[in-house]
Amino acid sequence: MNSEMHDDAGHLTSLGWTMFALYLIAALLSFRAAASVRSQQSSATVRVWLWLGVTLAALGLNKQFDMQTLLIELGRQFAGRENLSANRAGLHVLFFLGFMLLVLALLAGVMFQFSAEAFRFTRQQPLAATGGILVCAYIVIRAASIDGVDLMVGLDFERIPFLWLLEAGGLLLIIVQAVRKPK
């Protein structure tokens, strides 16, 4: 669990609540941007904004409900029942690799679904695209630190000061782009 975002009891800190609010604001503004470009752009641009809004809303809810901790606990219980605890490091690496494959598959699916429109969106909405990349980078770094993969390769991502700025910066870029009149 990210100690900057949650206290010892697992409740959101003021920083956690701020990040939760940023996710929800970015999601709502993405939905608004989708509605505002509906008459001006192709349906693919609208779908990119909608997809971004849904993704940000889901990530914001995860920030609030800390669902990855529940998933980790369920994994630990399963590993304990199946006597897999001896292979814990390998399981962490497999989970992280599985997570990365899922993220890559989702990104590939989005790129395939929207193909040329996604590239056009990136050119026309560079702040939103950059913000999305920063949020994805934060998620990958957090996944690596939650699974301990970072420690296995000699890094400690939890010790990076102000890692939350990567997440907040990405969300703020999306917000700024969505507030501007989308092209």
KEBA-602429 format. One record per residue: residue number from 1; x, z, y of N, C-alpha, C in turn; residue in three letters. Coordinates in nm, 2 decimals. Layout:
# KEBA-602429
NODE     i     n_c1     n_c3     n_c2    ca_c1    ca_c3    ca_c2     c_c1     c_c3     c_c2    aa
NODE   NUM        X        Z        Y        X        Z        Y        X        Z        Y   ALA
...
//
This chain:
# KEBA-602429
NODE     i     n_c1     n_c3     n_c2    ca_c1    ca_c3    ca_c2     c_c1     c_c3     c_c2    aa
NODE     1     0.09     0.00    -0.12     0.00     0.00     0.00     0.09     0.00     0.12   MET
NODE     2     0.05    -0.08     0.22     0.13    -0.09     0.34     0.12     0.04     0.42   ASN
NODE     3     0.23     0.12     0.43     0.22     0.25     0.50     0.19     0.24     0.65   SER
NODE     4     0.22     0.12     0.71     0.19     0.11     0.85     0.05     0.09     0.88   GLU
NODE     5    -0.03     0.04     0.78    -0.17     0.01     0.80    -0.26     0.12     0.74   MET
NODE     6    -0.21     0.20     0.65    -0.30     0.30     0.58    -0.23     0.44     0.59   HIS
NODE     7    -0.31     0.54     0.60    -0.25     0.68     0.60    -0.24     0.72     0.45   ASP
NODE     8    -0.19     0.84     0.43    -0.17     0.89     0.29    -0.30     0.89     0.21   ASP
NODE     9    -0.42     0.90     0.27    -0.54     0.90     0.20    -0.59     0.76     0.17   ALA
NODE    10    -0.52     0.66     0.22    -0.57     0.52     0.20    -0.66     0.47     0.31   GLY
NODE    11    -0.68     0.55     0.41    -0.77     0.51     0.52    -0.68     0.43     0.62   HIS
NODE    12    -0.75     0.33     0.69    -0.68     0.25     0.79    -0.63     0.34     0.91   LEU
NODE    13    -0.51     0.31     0.95    -0.46     0.37     1.07    -0.51     0.29     1.19   THR
NODE    14    -0.47     0.33     1.31    -0.51     0.25     1.43    -0.46     0.11     1.42   SER
NODE    15    -0.34     0.09     1.37    -0.28    -0.04     1.35    -0.36    -0.12     1.25   LEU
NODE    16    -0.40    -0.05     1.14    -0.48    -0.12     1.04    -0.62    -0.16     1.09   GLY
NODE    17    -0.68    -0.07     1.17    -0.81    -0.11     1.23    -0.79    -0.23     1.33   TRP
NODE    18    -0.68    -0.23     1.40    -0.65    -0.34     1.50    -0.64    -0.47     1.42   THR
NODE    19    -0.56    -0.46     1.31    -0.55    -0.59     1.23    -0.68    -0.63     1.17   MET
NODE    20    -0.76    -0.54     1.12    -0.89    -0.57     1.07    -0.98    -0.64     1.18   PHE
NODE    21    -0.97    -0.58     1.30    -1.05    -0.64     1.41    -1.00    -0.78     1.44   ALA
NODE    22    -0.86    -0.80     1.44    -0.81    -0.93     1.47    -0.85    -1.03     1.36   LEU
NODE    23    -0.85    -0.99     1.24    -0.90    -1.08     1.13    -1.05    -1.13     1.16   TYR
NODE    24    -1.13    -1.03     1.19    -1.27    -1.06     1.21    -1.29    -1.15     1.34   LEU
NODE    25    -1.22    -1.12     1.44    -1.23    -1.20     1.56    -1.18    -1.34     1.54   ILE
NODE    26    -1.07    -1.35     1.47    -1.02    -1.49     1.43    -1.12    -1.56     1.34   ALA
NODE    27    -1.18    -1.49     1.25    -1.28    -1.56     1.16    -1.40    -1.60     1.24   ALA
NODE    28    -1.45    -1.52     1.32    -1.57    -1.55     1.40    -1.54    -1.67     1.50   LEU
NODE    29    -1.42    -1.66     1.56    -1.39    -1.77     1.65    -1.36    -1.90     1.58   LEU
NODE    30    -1.31    -1.89     1.45    -1.30    -2.01     1.37    -1.43    -2.08     1.34   SER
NODE    31    -1.53    -1.99     1.31    -1.66    -2.04     1.28    -1.72    -2.11     1.41   PHE
NODE    32    -1.70    -2.04     1.52    -1.74    -2.10     1.65    -1.67    -2.23     1.68   ARG
NODE    33    -1.54    -2.24     1.65    -1.47    -2.37     1.67    -1.53    -2.48     1.58   ALA
NODE    34    -1.56    -2.44     1.46    -1.62    -2.54     1.37    -1.76    -2.59     1.43   ALA
NODE    35    -1.83    -2.50     1.48    -1.96    -2.54     1.54    -1.94    -2.63     1.66   ALA
NODE    36    -1.84    -2.60     1.74    -1.82    -2.68     1.87    -1.76    -2.82     1.84   SER
NODE    37    -1.69    -2.84     1.73    -1.64    -2.97     1.70    -1.73    -3.05     1.61   VAL
NODE    38    -1.84    -2.99     1.57    -1.93    -3.06     1.47    -1.97    -3.19     1.52   ARG
NODE    39    -2.01    -3.20     1.65    -2.06    -3.33     1.70    -1.95    -3.42     1.74   SER
NODE    40    -1.83    -3.37     1.77    -1.72    -3.45     1.82    -1.63    -3.51     1.71   GLN
NODE    41    -1.61    -3.43     1.60    -1.51    -3.47     1.50    -1.57    -3.50     1.37   GLN
NODE    42    -1.49    -3.54     1.28    -1.53    -3.57     1.14    -1.57    -3.44     1.07   SER
NODE    43    -1.64    -3.45     0.96    -1.68    -3.33     0.89    -1.56    -3.26     0.83   SER
NODE    44    -1.45    -3.33     0.81    -1.33    -3.27     0.75    -1.27    -3.16     0.85   ALA
NODE    45    -1.27    -3.20     0.98    -1.22    -3.10     1.08    -1.31    -2.98     1.08   THR
NODE    46    -1.44    -3.00     1.07    -1.53    -2.89     1.07    -1.50    -2.80     0.95   VAL
NODE    47    -1.48    -2.87     0.83    -1.45    -2.79     0.71    -1.32    -2.72     0.72   ARG
NODE    48    -1.22    -2.77     0.78    -1.09    -2.69     0.80    -1.12    -2.57     0.88   VAL
NODE    49    -1.19    -2.58     0.99    -1.22    -2.46     1.07    -1.31    -2.36     0.98   TRP
NODE    50    -1.41    -2.41     0.91    -1.49    -2.32     0.83    -1.41    -2.26     0.72   LEU
NODE    51    -1.32    -2.33     0.65    -1.24    -2.28     0.55    -1.15    -2.17     0.61   TRP
NODE    52    -1.09    -2.19     0.72    -1.01    -2.09     0.79    -1.09    -1.97     0.82   LEU
NODE    53    -1.21    -1.98     0.87    -1.30    -1.87     0.90    -1.33    -1.79     0.78   GLY
NODE    54    -1.36    -1.85     0.67    -1.40    -1.78     0.54    -1.27    -1.71     0.49   VAL
NODE    55    -1.16    -1.77     0.49    -1.04    -1.71     0.45    -1.00    -1.59     0.53   THR
NODE    56    -1.01    -1.60     0.66    -0.97    -1.49     0.75    -1.07    -1.38     0.73   LEU
NODE    57    -1.20    -1.41     0.71    -1.30    -1.30     0.69    -1.27    -1.23     0.56   ALA
NODE    58    -1.23    -1.30     0.45    -1.20    -1.24     0.33    -1.07    -1.15     0.34   ALA
NODE    59    -0.97    -1.20     0.41    -0.85    -1.12     0.43    -0.88    -1.00     0.52   LEU
NODE    60    -0.97    -1.01     0.61    -1.00    -0.89     0.69    -1.07    -0.79     0.61   GLY
NODE    61    -1.16    -0.83     0.52    -1.23    -0.74     0.43    -1.13    -0.67     0.34   LEU
NODE    62    -1.04    -0.75     0.29    -0.93    -0.69     0.21    -0.85    -0.59     0.28   ASN
NODE    63    -0.83    -0.61     0.41    -0.75    -0.52     0.49    -0.83    -0.39     0.50   LYS
NODE    64    -0.96    -0.40     0.51    -1.05    -0.28     0.52    -1.06    -0.21     0.38   GLN
NODE    65    -1.09    -0.28     0.28    -1.11    -0.22     0.15    -0.99    -0.21     0.06   PHE
NODE    66    -0.88    -0.26     0.10    -0.75    -0.25     0.02    -0.77    -0.29    -0.12   ASP
NODE    67    -0.83    -0.41    -0.15    -0.86    -0.45    -0.28    -0.74    -0.47    -0.37   MET
NODE    68    -0.63    -0.51    -0.31    -0.51    -0.53    -0.39    -0.47    -0.40    -0.46   GLN
NODE    69    -0.49    -0.28    -0.40    -0.46    -0.16    -0.46    -0.54    -0.13    -0.58   THR
NODE    70    -0.67    -0.17    -0.57    -0.76    -0.16    -0.69    -0.71    -0.25    -0.80   LEU
NODE    71    -0.68    -0.37    -0.77    -0.63    -0.47    -0.86    -0.50    -0.41    -0.93   LEU
NODE    72    -0.41    -0.36    -0.85    -0.29    -0.30    -0.91    -0.32    -0.19    -1.00   ILE
NODE    73    -0.41    -0.10    -0.96    -0.45     0.01    -1.05    -0.51    -0.03    -1.18   GLU
NODE    74    -0.60    -0.13    -1.17    -0.66    -0.19    -1.29    -0.55    -0.25    -1.38   LEU
NODE    75    -0.45    -0.32    -1.32    -0.34    -0.37    -1.40    -0.26    -0.26    -1.47   GLY
NODE    76    -0.24    -0.15    -1.40    -0.16    -0.04    -1.46    -0.24     0.02    -1.57   ARG
NODE    77    -0.37     0.04    -1.56    -0.45     0.09    -1.67    -0.45     0.00    -1.79   GLN
NODE    78    -0.46    -0.13    -1.76    -0.45    -0.23    -1.87    -0.32    -0.22    -1.94   PHE
NODE    79    -0.21    -0.22    -1.86    -0.08    -0.22    -1.92    -0.06    -0.09    -2.00   ALA
NODE    80    -0.11     0.02    -1.95    -0.10     0.15    -2.03    -0.18     0.14    -2.16   GLY
NODE    81    -0.30     0.09    -2.16    -0.38     0.07    -2.28    -0.31    -0.02    -2.38   ARG
NODE    82    -0.25    -0.12    -2.33    -0.19    -0.23    -2.42    -0.04    -0.20    -2.45   GLU
NODE    83     0.01    -0.08    -2.41     0.15    -0.04    -2.43     0.24    -0.15    -2.37   ASN
NODE    84     0.21    -0.20    -2.25     0.30    -0.30    -2.19     0.39    -0.23    -2.08   LEU
NODE    85     0.38    -0.10    -2.07     0.46    -0.04    -1.96     0.61    -0.06    -1.97   SER
NODE    86     0.66    -0.08    -2.10     0.80    -0.10    -2.11     0.85    -0.23    -2.05   ALA
NODE    87     0.76    -0.33    -2.04     0.79    -0.46    -1.98     0.74    -0.46    -1.83   ASN
NODE    88     0.73    -0.35    -1.77     0.67    -0.35    -1.63     0.74    -0.44    -1.53   ARG
NODE    89     0.87    -0.44    -1.53     0.94    -0.53    -1.43     0.91    -0.68    -1.46   ALA
NODE    90     0.91    -0.72    -1.58     0.87    -0.86    -1.62     0.72    -0.89    -1.58   GLY
NODE    91     0.64    -0.79    -1.60     0.50    -0.81    -1.56     0.48    -0.82    -1.41   LEU
NODE    92     0.56    -0.75    -1.34     0.55    -0.76    -1.19     0.60    -0.90    -1.15   HIS
NODE    93     0.70    -0.95    -1.21     0.75    -1.08    -1.18     0.64    -1.19    -1.22   VAL
NODE    94     0.59    -1.17    -1.33     0.48    -1.27    -1.38     0.36    -1.26    -1.28   LEU
NODE    95     0.32    -1.14    -1.24     0.21    -1.13    -1.15     0.24    -1.20    -1.02   PHE
NODE    96     0.36    -1.17    -0.97     0.40    -1.24    -0.84     0.40    -1.39    -0.85   PHE
NODE    97     0.46    -1.44    -0.96     0.47    -1.58    -0.98     0.33    -1.64    -1.00   LEU
NODE    98     0.24    -1.57    -1.07     0.10    -1.61    -1.08     0.03    -1.62    -0.95   GLY
NODE    99     0.06    -1.52    -0.87     0.00    -1.51    -0.73     0.05    -1.63    -0.65   PHE
NODE   100     0.18    -1.66    -0.66     0.24    -1.77    -0.58     0.18    -1.90    -0.63   MET
NODE   101     0.16    -1.92    -0.76     0.10    -2.04    -0.82    -0.04    -2.06    -0.77   LEU
NODE   102    -0.11    -1.94    -0.76    -0.25    -1.95    -0.71    -0.25    -1.99    -0.56   LEU
NODE   103    -0.17    -1.93    -0.48    -0.16    -1.97    -0.34    -0.12    -2.12    -0.33   VAL
NODE   104    -0.02    -2.16    -0.40     0.02    -2.30    -0.40    -0.09    -2.40    -0.44   LEU
NODE   105    -0.17    -2.36    -0.55    -0.28    -2.44    -0.60    -0.39    -2.45    -0.49   ALA
NODE   106    -0.41    -2.33    -0.43    -0.52    -2.34    -0.32    -0.47    -2.43    -0.20   LEU
NODE   107    -0.35    -2.41    -0.16    -0.30    -2.50    -0.06    -0.30    -2.65    -0.10   LEU
NODE   108    -0.26    -2.68    -0.22    -0.26    -2.81    -0.27    -0.41    -2.86    -0.27   ALA
NODE   109    -0.50    -2.78    -0.31    -0.64    -2.82    -0.32    -0.69    -2.85    -0.18   GLY
NODE   110    -0.66    -2.77    -0.08    -0.70    -2.79     0.06    -0.64    -2.92     0.11   VAL
NODE   111    -0.51    -2.94     0.08    -0.44    -3.06     0.13    -0.51    -3.18     0.06   MET
NODE   112    -0.54    -3.17    -0.07    -0.60    -3.29    -0.14    -0.74    -3.31    -0.09   PHE
NODE   113    -0.81    -3.20    -0.07    -0.95    -3.21    -0.02    -0.96    -3.28     0.12   GLN
NODE   114    -0.87    -3.23     0.21    -0.87    -3.27     0.35    -0.77    -3.38     0.38   PHE
NODE   115    -0.67    -3.40     0.30    -0.56    -3.50     0.31    -0.53    -3.53     0.45   SER
NODE   116    -0.56    -3.65     0.49    -0.52    -3.70     0.63    -0.58    -3.61     0.74   ALA
NODE   117    -0.70    -3.56     0.71    -0.76    -3.48     0.82    -0.69    -3.35     0.84   GLU
NODE   118    -0.63    -3.29     0.73    -0.55    -3.17     0.75    -0.43    -3.19     0.83   ALA
NODE   119    -0.37    -3.31     0.81    -0.25    -3.34     0.90    -0.29    -3.36     1.04   PHE
NODE   120    -0.41    -3.43     1.06    -0.46    -3.45     1.19    -0.50    -3.32     1.26   ARG
NODE   121    -0.56    -3.23     1.18    -0.59    -3.09     1.23    -0.46    -3.02     1.28   PHE
NODE   122    -0.36    -3.03     1.20    -0.23    -2.97     1.23    -0.17    -3.02     1.36   THR
NODE   123    -0.18    -3.15     1.38    -0.14    -3.21     1.51    -0.23    -3.18     1.62   ARG
NODE   124    -0.36    -3.17     1.60    -0.45    -3.15     1.71    -0.47    -3.00     1.74   GLN
NODE   125    -0.44    -2.92     1.64    -0.46    -2.77     1.65    -0.33    -2.70     1.61   GLN
NODE   126    -0.22    -2.73     1.68    -0.09    -2.67     1.63    -0.08    -2.52     1.63   PRO
NODE   127    -0.15    -2.46     1.72    -0.15    -2.31     1.72    -0.22    -2.25     1.60   LEU
NODE   128    -0.33    -2.31     1.57    -0.41    -2.26     1.45    -0.33    -2.29     1.32   ALA
NODE   129    -0.27    -2.40     1.31    -0.19    -2.44     1.19    -0.07    -2.34     1.18   ALA
NODE   130     0.00    -2.32     1.29     0.12    -2.23     1.29     0.07    -2.09     1.26   THR
NODE   131    -0.04    -2.04     1.32    -0.09    -1.91     1.29    -0.13    -1.90     1.14   GLY
NODE   132    -0.19    -2.00     1.08    -0.22    -1.99     0.94    -0.09    -1.98     0.85   GLY
NODE   133     0.01    -2.05     0.89     0.14    -2.04     0.82     0.20    -1.90     0.83   ILE
NODE   134     0.19    -1.84     0.95     0.25    -1.71     0.97     0.17    -1.61     0.89   LEU
NODE   135     0.04    -1.62     0.88    -0.04    -1.53     0.80    -0.01    -1.54     0.65   VAL
NODE   136     0.00    -1.67     0.61     0.04    -1.69     0.47     0.18    -1.63     0.44   CYS
NODE   137     0.27    -1.65     0.53     0.41    -1.59     0.51     0.40    -1.44     0.50   ALA
NODE   138     0.32    -1.38     0.58     0.30    -1.23     0.57     0.25    -1.19     0.44   TYR
NODE   139     0.15    -1.27     0.39     0.08    -1.24     0.26     0.18    -1.25     0.15   ILE
NODE   140     0.26    -1.35     0.15     0.37    -1.37     0.04     0.47    -1.26     0.05   VAL
NODE   141     0.51    -1.22     0.17     0.61    -1.11     0.18     0.55    -0.98     0.13   ILE
NODE   142     0.43    -0.96     0.16     0.36    -0.83     0.12     0.34    -0.83    -0.03   ARG
NODE   143     0.30    -0.95    -0.09     0.29    -0.96    -0.23     0.42    -0.93    -0.30   ALA
NODE   144     0.53    -0.98    -0.25     0.66    -0.96    -0.31     0.70    -0.81    -0.30   ALA
NODE   145     0.66    -0.75    -0.19     0.70    -0.61    -0.18     0.61    -0.52    -0.26   SER
NODE   146     0.48    -0.55    -0.28     0.39    -0.47    -0.36     0.43    -0.48    -0.50   ILE
NODE   147     0.47    -0.60    -0.55     0.51    -0.61    -0.69     0.66    -0.57    -0.72   ASP
NODE   148     0.73    -0.53    -0.61     0.87    -0.49    -0.63     0.96    -0.60    -0.66   GLY
NODE   149     0.91    -0.73    -0.64     1.00    -0.84    -0.67     1.11    -0.85    -0.56   VAL
NODE   150     1.08    -0.81    -0.44     1.19    -0.81    -0.34     1.30    -0.71    -0.38   ASP
NODE   151     1.27    -0.60    -0.44     1.38    -0.50    -0.48     1.46    -0.56    -0.59   LEU
NODE   152     1.39    -0.64    -0.68     1.46    -0.69    -0.80     1.56    -0.80    -0.76   MET
NODE   153     1.54    -0.86    -0.64     1.64    -0.96    -0.59     1.73    -0.90    -0.48   VAL
NODE   154     1.72    -0.77    -0.47     1.81    -0.70    -0.37     1.77    -0.70    -0.23   GLY
NODE   155     1.64    -0.72    -0.21     1.58    -0.71    -0.07     1.48    -0.59    -0.07   LEU
NODE   156     1.45    -0.54     0.05     1.34    -0.44     0.06     1.26    -0.48     0.18   ASP
NODE   157     1.15    -0.56     0.16     1.07    -0.61     0.27     0.99    -0.50     0.34   PHE
NODE   158     0.97    -0.39     0.27     0.90    -0.27     0.33     0.98    -0.21     0.45   GLU
NODE   159     1.11    -0.24     0.45     1.20    -0.18     0.55     1.22    -0.28     0.67   ARG
NODE   160     1.15    -0.39     0.66     1.16    -0.48     0.78     1.07    -0.42     0.89   ILE
NODE   161     1.14    -0.39     1.00     1.06    -0.33     1.11     0.96    -0.43     1.17   PRO
NODE   162     0.85    -0.38     1.20     0.75    -0.47     1.27     0.71    -0.59     1.19   PHE
NODE   163     0.70    -0.58     1.06     0.66    -0.69     0.98     0.51    -0.73     1.01   LEU
NODE   164     0.44    -0.63     1.06     0.30    -0.66     1.09     0.29    -0.76     1.21   TRP
NODE   165     0.40    -0.77     1.29     0.39    -0.87     1.40     0.38    -1.01     1.35   LEU
NODE   166     0.43    -1.04     1.23     0.41    -1.17     1.17     0.26    -1.20     1.15   LEU
NODE   167     0.19    -1.10     1.09     0.05    -1.11     1.07    -0.03    -1.12     1.20   GLU
NODE   168     0.00    -1.03     1.29    -0.07    -1.02     1.42    -0.04    -1.15     1.50   ALA
NODE   169     0.08    -1.19     1.50     0.11    -1.31     1.57     0.04    -1.44     1.52   GLY
NODE   170     0.03    -1.45     1.39    -0.05    -1.56     1.33    -0.19    -1.55     1.37   GLY
NODE   171    -0.25    -1.44     1.36    -0.39    -1.42     1.40    -0.42    -1.45     1.55   LEU
NODE   172    -0.32    -1.40     1.63    -0.34    -1.43     1.77    -0.33    -1.58     1.81   LEU
NODE   173    -0.24    -1.65     1.74    -0.23    -1.80     1.76    -0.36    -1.87     1.72   LEU
NODE   174    -0.42    -1.82     1.61    -0.55    -1.88     1.56    -0.65    -1.85     1.67   ILE
NODE   175    -0.66    -1.73     1.72    -0.76    -1.69     1.82    -0.74    -1.78     1.94   ILE
NODE   176    -0.62    -1.79     1.99    -0.59    -1.87     2.11    -0.64    -2.01     2.09   VAL
NODE   177    -0.60    -2.07     1.97    -0.64    -2.21     1.95    -0.80    -2.22     1.94   GLN
NODE   178    -0.86    -2.13     1.88    -1.01    -2.13     1.86    -1.08    -2.11     2.00   ALA
NODE   179    -1.02    -2.03     2.09    -1.08    -2.01     2.22    -1.07    -2.13     2.31   VAL
NODE   180    -0.95    -2.20     2.29    -0.94    -2.33     2.37    -1.04    -2.42     2.32   ARG
NODE   181    -1.08    -2.52     2.40    -1.17    -2.62     2.35    -1.11    -2.70     2.24   LYS
NODE   182    -1.16    -2.68     2.11    -1.10    -2.75     2.00    -1.12    -2.90     2.02   PRO
NODE   183    -1.02    -2.97     1.98    -1.02    -3.12     2.00    -1.08    -3.19     1.88   LYS
//
